[in-house]
Amino acid sequence: MEENNKISDSTLIINESNTNNKIEIESNNDNDNEGSPILSQLEPIMSSSIEEYYKINFPEYKIIKIHKLIFIKMGNLLTFNFDSNYIPKLSIGPHWYLTLVLLLLIFFLSFMLYIAIFNQADSVKRIIFFFLILIEYFLVIKTALTHVQVVMNKKKSIDTGGFCSICNVYFNPNNKVEHCRFCGVCIEKMDHHCVWMGKCVAKNNTFYFYAMIFDLGLIYAYVIFCGIYMAITKK
């Protein structure tokens, strides 16, 4: 089946083959970008295509539409904010509520530390403390929302030597693929499943996770240093 849809200077061609189960997308306008008016006009067509893409590549998907927003449920992951290849950039894991609890705990502990130590500190020490806390908030949210790489390969090839009988997908064993029973999907380059982040720490969010741990260590070290220094100098 081949459809040609012309909108302004851009042409979207969708070729679907029953033999190779593949969708190809081509555009004749190299100047198109996410913020262009042309792409905003193409939204209805892209919405229809994304359903076909996941119907072929991840048949177990569930689609949720809220006005113009599209969410795809892959296993127990709720994905959204898709790129031009229909790959999600953001996702929310099954333990999302524990991430909210963690953010509240960070706020509560920060407030207690401010009252106990930094209430009497000078402005420079306060600014550094709040800066480290803001970085921690950013890294927690970034880790929790960044989408991990979900394996969707349904076809066996020379490069695929592994197979998950639960997801019915093939994968390259060198990619360190593991099936997460909490997320309900196979994750590429999986490190571990962190309930406090709401989902797995894997290919796309590992850096942010360990940066968050490092920043947390800096906060502990800075609090201890300031506490000792202020106790000695009475400042």
Buried (B, 14 or more C-beta within 10 A) or exposed (E): EEEEEEBEEBEBEBEBEEEEEEBEBEBEBEEBEEEBEBBEEBEEBBEEBBBBBBBBBBEEBEEEEEEEEBBBBBBBBBBBEBEEEBEBEEBBBBBBEBBEEBBEEBEEEBEEBBEEBBEEBEEEBBEBBEEBBEBBBBBBBBBBBBBBBBBBBBEEEEEBEBBBEEBEBBBBEEBBBBBBEBBBBBBBBBBEBBBBBBBBBBBBBBBBBBBBEEBBEBBEEBBEEBBEEBEEEEE
